[in-house]
Amino acid sequence: MKIETFDDYQQSVYTQTLEDGLKITLIPKKDFHSVFAALFVDAGAVDQQIVDEKGKKIIFPSGTAHFAEHKMFEKAEGDVSEIFSNYGAFSNAYTSQTQTVYYFQATEHINDSIRLLLKFVQKPYYTQASVDKEQGIIGQELAMYQDMPDWALSLGLMTNLYQNQPLSQDIGGQISTINQLSPELLYCFHHYFYQPNKLHLKITGPIDPKKMSKLIQDTQKELTRLPADFSRINLFDDRIPVIKQAVKIMPVSTPLLTAGIKGSKRLVDVTEAVILSFASDLLLDLYFSDSSNWYMRNYNQGILDEDFFAQVEISRYYHFINFTGRGKDQQLFEQIRLQLSRIMFDPKLEQEFEVQKQATLGELSMSLDQLENNILTTIDSFDINVNVFRIIADLKTLTFKKAVDLFHDYYDIESFSVFSVKPSD
């Protein structure tokens, strides 16, 4: 095992790649009582087309990754969640655009839960009856989302920025797409995306790294399978133009507003992605947070309200910034775009940026008191192999000048797009 030590936190991180390709990261914390473990799958909602080892193109309908995650807990012997509960563990899972994560937290029967986590994720069980049932359940959820203004707002902006691309679709897919799923297609998806070399198991808590590594290796020997070569088809196309403005009429009392800009070029380096993520957050705090002059001026004029916020999302395929709130739509949109154009290096702001950075570092450090924050990071959607201590180390090197340069290198202000949900009257 490789051991990396982070002296500022008196923390060692153990990493290893097993013979079958499974990556493991172990973060021992002797003063904690519980263990948090997460098995990352390098596949999410955007993974809809591949070319297999024979050169054949395979299409997975929108929503496949989410559907597969939901069905993973159902086995011939029963619900895996109940087995975790019998071990005294809380378990759950989620699917994002680029990854799927299965996790548990427990204080007892840790080895049993680790073995269960590895086995149930790597041994799928799909039947036509269970697929039919799940299609009905997820179909009802998707139908309910159609009536949710916040959901319509978010999806509307993504459709503007990424029309005819995966982000313009809900992670759960559409009723028409999930109805195309079959046990055979789900097994196929699992065959390619759930093989060990696409998985990363991360564990933190009062663990012995050597004993845990042996447990994982012994468990993986029971799950031996041949690797399957394939290549992903990137369905994102920067040549597709942005829709500048769109509106949806829904039964809301006041208009809901969102605006965004998309990345101008694709990120390829994980360190650059980490720094861009935090540079973006810090610049948004500096220029748009509720402590900024811009916010207070527009709030006092009634152009925006206290619900206004800005956020960034960075992935291996895309990155964007979006702004959401309620207010006077055209005035708010104009003020956002104008403020974006003001993001530039100004020596007068260096000290304020540094204060923001130190505050962010402090928040990150304190967040490590929660075990899951040692495992789940803001940059997982770009690379599931990053550890939080290296993220903090990279953040310490960030300067205001570097943040501004990255912003202009990686975002296209001309892609500015707006979407509104408005009442019918």
N, C-alpha and C positions, 0 to 999 in steps of 0.2 A: 504493500500500500504506500501511496505517496502521502506525506504529512506536510501540511502547510501551517505555519504558526503565525498568528496575528497578535503581536505583543501588546498592543493597546487594549486588547480585550482578554488577554491571557487565555486565548482560545486556539486550540488546534483543530484542524479540519483534515479528515482522512478521506482520500479518494482512491478509487480502484475501478478498473475495467476487467470484468471476468472473461473467461475464455469464450463464452457465448455472446459477448458484446454488451451484457448488462452493465451499466455504470452504477456505482454506489458512492454516496457521500455520507460520512458519519461525523456528527458534531457532538462529541460527548460533553455533557453538562452535569457534573456530579452533584451540584446543589439543588437540582430539580427533582421532583418526585414522579412526574409522569413522562411518558415518551410520546413524541409526535413523529409519525412516519408518513411519507407521501410517495406514491409511485407515479411518476410523470410519464405520460405517453406523448411522443413527439408527433401528435396528429390532432387536428381540430376541425372546425367547421369549414375552413378554406380548402381543406384537402379533399377535393372532389374528383380529380382525374389523375391517373398514373399511367405509366407504360411499364408493363410487366417484363419479366426476364426473357420472354419470347418476342418482345417488341409489340405486343398487343396493347391497344389502348383500352383502359377500363374506366368507366364512369360511375361514380358513386353519387346518388341524388343528394341534393342539398338537405342537410339535417342528419346525414348518416352517422357522423361522429357522435352527436348528441344522443341519437337513438341507441347506438351501440353501448354508450356509457350507461344509459338507463337500464338496458337489458342485462348488463354485466352482473348485477347483483342477484339475478334469478338463475338458480341452478336446479338440476333434477332433484336434489335433496332438500331444496327449500331456499329461503331468502338468506343471503349471506349476511345481511345486516343483523339478523337475529343471532347468527353464530358469533359475530363480533360482540354483540350485547351479552351473550353468555360468557364471553371472556372478560367482560367488564370494560369493553372498549366502545367509544363513540366513533362511528364511521360515516363517511359521506364521499361525494365525488362531484366534479363539475367539468363542464366542457367550455372552452373559450374558442376564439377563432383559430388558434394555432396549437392548442394543446388540450389534453384531457388528464385530469389528476384524480387519483383515488387515494384517500387518506384515512388515518385513524389516530385517536389519542387515547392512551390508557395508562393505568398505574400498576396493573397486574397482568399475568399471562402474556407478557410482551412477545416472547418467542412464538407462541401459538398464533398471535395476531400477525406477526411478520410473515410467518409461513402462509397463513390464510390470505394475506394481501397479495403475495406473489402468485399463489396458485389460482385464486379466483379470477384475477385479471388476465392471466395467461392461458386459462382453460375456459373458453367460451361455451355457452349452451344456449342455442336458439332453436325454437320449434315454431311451426307455422301458427299454432294456437296462441303462443305467447307473443309472437310478432303482431298478429291480428289484434290482440287485446291492447298492446302498447300503441298501436296506430290509432286506436280509438281514444286512448287517454291523452296522448300528445296532441292529437287532432283537436280535442276539446280545449287544451291549453292554448294552442295557436289561435283558435277561434276567439278566445277571450282576449288575447293580446290585441286583436283588431279593434277592440273598444277602449283601449287604454291610450289616452292622449300622450303620455310620456313615451310610451313605446313607439307610437306613430312619429313623434318628434325625432327621436334618435334614429329610427330607420329611415326617415325622410332625409335627414342630412347625409347619412351614409349613401343613400341612393343618388343624391346630388353629386357627392364627391367621387363615388365609385360606381357609376351606373353600369349595369350589365357585368358586374364583378361580384365576387363572393360577399363583400361587405354590404352589398345592397340587399342581402337576404338575411333573415333571422337565423341565429345559431341553430334553432330547432328545425329550420327548414320551412316548408309550406305543406299544407295538407296534401296537395297533389304530388309533392316529391316524396314524402315519407310513405305514402301509399304505394310507391313503387318498390319499397324494400321487401326483401325476402330473406329467409334464413341463409340461403346460399350466398346472397350478396353481403350479408353481415359477416359470415364466416370468411369471405374473401377479403373484406376490409380488415378484419382482425389478423388474417394470415400475413398481410403485408405491413400493417402499421403497428401491430402489437408484438412483433418479434423482439427478442431480448436486446438487440442492438439499437432499438428505437425507444428503449425504456431507461429511466434513471430513478433509482430508489434513494431517497434522502431520509435520514433518521437523525433525530436529536433527542437529548435527554440523558439520564444516568445510565449510559451504556458502556460496555467494554468493546472497543473497536475490533479487536482481534477475534473475540468470541462471536461478535455479531457478523463479521465477515465470513467466518466459517459456517455459521447458521445459514446465511444467504447462499453461499456456494453449495452447501449440501442440498438445500431446497432446489436450487436451479438444476442440479444434476438429475433430479426427478422429473424435470420439465424439458428435457433435451428435445430440440427440434432443429431441422435443417434451415439455414438462412434462405431467404427469398429476395433476390435482387429486384429492384424496381427503381424508377425515377419519377419524381413528382412533376406534374405539369402546372406551371405557375399561371394562374388565371387572371392575374392583374396586368393591366395594360395602360401604361402612362399616356398612350396616344389617344385614349378615349377622353373627350372633353368633359369638363365639369359643367353640371347644370347650375347656373348662377343663382336661381331663385325659384322656389316652389311653395305652394300653400295647400293645406288640407283643412277642410271644414269639418268640425266635430262639435259635439255638445259640451263646450267649455265656457266658463264664465268670463275669463280673460284670456287674451292671446298668449300662447306659449311660443318662445322664440329660441332659435339656435342658429349658430353660424360656425363656420370652420374653414381651415386651410389644410391642404394636404402636402405631403412630402414632395420635394422636387426631384429627389433621386433616392435610389434604394441604398439602405445601409448594408454593409457587408462585414464590418468589423465589430465584434462584440464590445470591445472597450469603448469604441466610438459611440455605440448604441447606448451603453450605460451612461456615458457623459452627456450625450444629447438628451437623454431622458430627464436627467436632473437639471441640466442647463435650461431646458424648456420649462420645467416646473418653477425654477427660481426666477426666470424672466417673467413668467405669468404672475407670480407673486409680486414681483417688483412693479409691474405695469398695470395689473388688473385686479389685485386682491382688494378686499374691503378696507385695507389700510392705505391704499394708494390715493393720491390726489385725484386721479382720473375717476375712480369709483365714487369717491365722496361727491365730486362735482356733479356727476350724472345721477347719483342717488338723490341729491338735494333738488335736482331739477325734475325729478320724477321720470327720468328716462329709463332707469332700471330699478329693480327692487332688491330686497335682501336675499332673494333666492338665486341671484346671479352667481355663476361660478365658471371657471375655466379649467380645462384638464387636457392632458396629453396622453396619447397611446402610441406605443412603439412596438412594431412587430418585425419579423424577418421579411415580410412582404410589403409592408406599408407603415406609414406613421402619419399622424394628423393631430391637430389641435382643434378643440371645439369649445364653444362658449354657449351657455344655456341660462335662460331666465325668463322673466316676464317684464313687460314694459312697453314703451312706445317703439314699435318694431323698426320703422325706417330710421328713426333717429338713433336708436341703439345700434343698429347694424352699421350706420355711418360712423358712429363714435368708435366702435370696435375696430373697424378697418383703419381709421385715422390713427388710433393708438398703436396698432400693429406697425404702421409705417414709421412710428417714432422709436422703435426698438433699434438702437444704435449705441455704439460705444461713447460714453460720456464720463470723463474722469470724476465728475461730481457724484456719480452714482456708484462708484467702486466700493466705497465704505458701506453703503446700504446693502449692496449685493453681498458683501462679505458677511455682514450681520445675518442676512437671510440664510446664507450657506451654513454658518455655524449653528443657527437655530435648527436647520434641517438635519445636520449631523447629530445634534443633540436628540432630536425626535427619533431618528433612526436608532441611535444607541439605546435609548429607553425602550423602544419597541421590541428589542431583543429579549426583554423580560417575559415576553409571550413566546412560547416555544415555536408556534407556527410561523412567526416572523423571521426565524432563523432559516426556514425552509422555503417559504413562499415569498417571492420578490416581485417588484414592479417590472422587472426586465425578463421574467420567465417567458413572456410571449415572443421574445426575440430569440432567446437561447435558454433552454431548460437546464443547462449545465453550469450556470453562473452561481456563485455563492455570495451571500450578503456581505461578508467581511471584505471581499475583494471589491464589491460595489462601493462600500464606504471608503476604502483606500483610494479608489479612482476619483471619488467625489472630492476628496481633500485637495487634489491637484487642480481643480477647476477654478479658473479666474473669470472675471466679468468679461474681459476682452475675448477669451476663448468661447464663452457662452454666446456672446453676440455673433461671433464669426460662425459658430455652428448653426445658429438660428438662420442666418442668411444663406448658408451653404445647403441646408437641408429642407427649408420650407419655401413654398412658392406663394407669396402674398397675392399674386394675380389669380390664384385658384380660389380666392375667397367666395364662399357660397353661403346662402341663407335659406332657412326653412321655417315656416310658421304653421302653427295649428291655431285656427281662429274660429270663433263662434259664428253660427249661421247668420245672426243679425248684425 
